[in-house]
């Protein structure tokens, strides 16, 4: 596959963060598309990283999803390698398409107590770490 046909891992990462925020708010692609003045297939292209989101469009997306622009880059530090972003995109991209992921995220953010929410996150991380198969 030539580099022209390869998705940019950062574009995929940002797209997965758009999908995460949209689904956690329970907003359809169609509703976001209307807010942005684009077709719903454009939103899908942004979310999959097929279409790079221009800075001005990302500003509009952030406004429509009521989130700071930095949200789309959280967990992807400036020092992260392209391989790390690619790994996240491959895992996160598929996971964010599942209804159970959106349901989990919505339930998580309904926990009003910050300490309880942190405890849930610690528990899930603990289970995920111990549940990994041995190499």
Secondary structure, 3 states (H helix, E strand, C coil): CCHHHCCCHHHHHHHHHHHHHHHHCCCCHHHHHHHHCCCHHHHHHHHHCCCCCCHHHHHHHHHHCCCCHHHHHCCCCCCCCHHHHHHHHHHHHHHCCCHHHHHHHHHHHHCCCHHHHHHHHHHHHHHHHHCCCCC
